[in-house]
C-alpha cells in the first residue's frame, strides 16, 4: 500500500471515530440507581373510623323488652339473670354555651330520657360531671336509684365494678363521647365503636358478660 492510500485510510478512520463520539447520549437508559433515588415513599393514609349507624329509636322499656319505633323489639336478659348485666351508655344532654348546666334543649332531652326509662328497674346511674348528673336526675327519681359520680380516668375500675356488683341488673352510664368509647372498648372489646361528638340522642345498649365479652346495640332515644 503506497503512502497516499495509507493517508486516505487514516483520515477515514479518524472521521469515523469522531462521529461516534459526537452522537447524543440516550438518557432513557439508566443503571437504575438514579431512578430509585427519585422515588419517594408515599405515606400511608390516616385511617379515620366513621361512627357506627344507629339501628333504631328506643320507644320504651317494658320489663325485659326494649321497644323500638317501627322495628322488632330487643329482648334483654331477665331481671335476676346473673350471667350478664345490661348497661345503657349515653352522653349528657345539651348544655348552655361554656357552662355545665343544661340548656332548654338539654332539659327537654333529660325529660325524654326519664319518660323512656320511667319505672324500668334501673338499679344505678353512673355520671361523669355536672351535666351528666343533671341529665340523669329525673331518670334516677323515676327509678328510685342512686347517682354515682365517676371520672373518665376511672372507667377501668367502673367497668369491673359494674360486672362484679350488678349482674342481673340494669345500669345507666352517662359520660362524654370519650368516656362512652372507653367503656365500650372495655366491655365489648377495643376499636369496635366510634362515638360521634355531634349527636346527643345516641344510646348504646350493652349486654355484658365480662370484659371484652358483650352484645351491643347502637340506638337513639
Buried (B, 14 or more C-beta within 10 A) or exposed (E): EEEEEEEEEEEEEEEEEEEEEEEEEEEEEEEEEEEEEEEEEEEEEEEEEEBBEBBBBBBBBEEBEBBBEEEEBBEBBEEEBEEBBBBBBBBBBBBEEEEEEBBEEBBEBBEBBBEBBBEBBBBBBBBBBBBBBBBBBBBBEBBEBEBBEBEBEBBEEBBEBBBEEBBBBBBBBBBBBBBBBBBBBBBBBEEBBBBBEEEBBBBBBBBBBEBBEBBBBBBBB
